[in-house]
Amino acid sequence: MQAWPSEDELSPQKREILLSMWKAKAIGNRAISLRDLRARLTDEAKRDFMSHMKKLEARLFVKIIHPNEQDAASLTPIGLAYVRQIQDGDLDMVAGPR
């Protein structure tokens, strides 16, 4: 079983991808096309996009599917939990620890 990554371990680009998927509501059976997801990202996150996606999929944070000959992805429950951890960390930075 893989250890839960620290926030420092996940690159800013991968964090941006996960947060963009969350904002697009690409969760579970609701997938976003990889083309549309890539369009939402900064230029920095677009570099090596598929490499980032494959690494996120290997860590079970996202699921890549191929409906209608078009690649799409959605957050898994593990990915969703990690997004929540990112958001809690960001909130703590702004408001201070609870």
C-alpha angles and dihedrals in degrees: 000000000000121000118245107261120242116237089251091055095060111073120240089245093056091046089052091051092051093047091047090052089050091051090049089051090237094160129142110324093002103087131180121217112252088234092057092043092051090051090059094056133091118252090257092057092045090063109095089359096159091047090054091047093050091050091049089049091049089054089050093242093121137022119219115207135178110220117169093357090297124113115236137166141203137187117262121217088263091051091048091052090051092050087054089052090051091050093048090050092049091048091050090053091053102037102023127245117317 
